Amino acid sequence: MFDWLLPEDHAIALLKKDHDTVKNLFEQFEKAETVSAKEKIVEQALTELRIHAVLEEEIFYPTVRRHVGGKIMNEADEEHHVAKVLIAELDSSTVKNDHRDAKFTVLAESVRHHIKEEEDQMLPKVKELDIDFKALGQRMLDRKKELLKNGIPSDPEHALIAKAGRNVDSPAAAAARRKTATGRTKTATARAASTRSRAKR
């Protein structure tokens, strides 16, 4: 497991700190008992995750990609994509969505897996690099400050979910809508049959 003692402004230490922050938020969510407490945690976690993704994708990943290798980096890219789709869906849903808690739980599971792979596979390889990790860390801190001040830019996943609008949801929610629609159709068909039967009498 990733347990190196590094200065606070070291790029890897900054990523590890972000990892610990979101893992802690996931644990808080699992213990939260009220909707308002859960929502506060969800909003904080989504912001943390979106900022972290920008820092990795814009600064950290391009710096280390060649040394770490395509297999690990490509998988990390895809894990980011999956997480950002879930984040976009959570950003577009409300507390009235009965899949919201489940969606956040799935996001937490996915991110925990991603963190474990980064810390067990990617970061040990990164540590071998002969680069100025403090300078890299400073670039990340400067970008984070900028994101907190000016806002997080939209990503392709948010654009995709926004474009899909109400047409995108979990398979379970879509199945529930179909069941409700089928139930209405069956009721209407039964009423029509009953009306025809009475008319024949």
C-alpha positions, 0 to 999 in steps of 0.5 A, a space after each residue: 500500500 502507498 505509505 511513503 513519507 513525503 513533504 506536503 507539497 510533493 505532487 504525490 502527497 497532494 494526490 494522496 491527501 485528495 484520496 484520503 479526503 474523498 474516502 473519508 467523505 464516502 465513510 461519512 455518507 455511509 454513516 449519515 442518517 438524514 437526507 440533508 446530511 447525505 446531500 451536504 456530503 454528496 455535494 462536497 464529494 462531487 466538487 472534490 472529485 471534479 477538481 481532482 480529476 482536472 488536476 490529474 488529467 491536465 497536469 499529473 497524468 500527462 507528466 507521468 504517462 510515458 513512464 507508467 505505461 499505456 495499460 495502467 494509464 488507459 485504465 485510469 482514463 477509463 475509470 475517470 470517464 465512468 466516474 465523471 458520467 456518474 458525477 454528471 448524472 448526480 449533478 443533474 438529479 435531485 433528492 427526489 430521485 430514488 436512485 440517487 443514494 444508490 448512484 452515489 454508492 456505486 460512484 464511491 465503490 468505483 472511486 475506491 477501486 480507482 484509488 487502490 489501483 493508483 496507489 498500488 500500481 501507478 504511484 510506485 512507478 511514478 515515484 521512480 521518476 527523476 522529476 521535480 515533484 515539488 514544482 509539479 505539486 505547485 502547478 497542481 496547487 495553483 490550478 486547484 486555487 484557480 478552479 476554486 476561484 473561477 469554477 470547474 469547467 464543464 467536461 464531455 460527460 456533463 455535456 453528454 448527460 445534459 444533451 440526453 436530458 431525461 432520456 438517460 437514467 439507470 436501467 432500474 429506473 427505466 424498467 420502473 417507468 416501463 412497468 408503470 406505463 404497461 400497467 396504465 396500458 393494461 388498465 386502459 385495455 381492460 376498461 375498453 374491454 369492459 365498455 365493449 362487453 356492456 355495450 353488447 348486452 
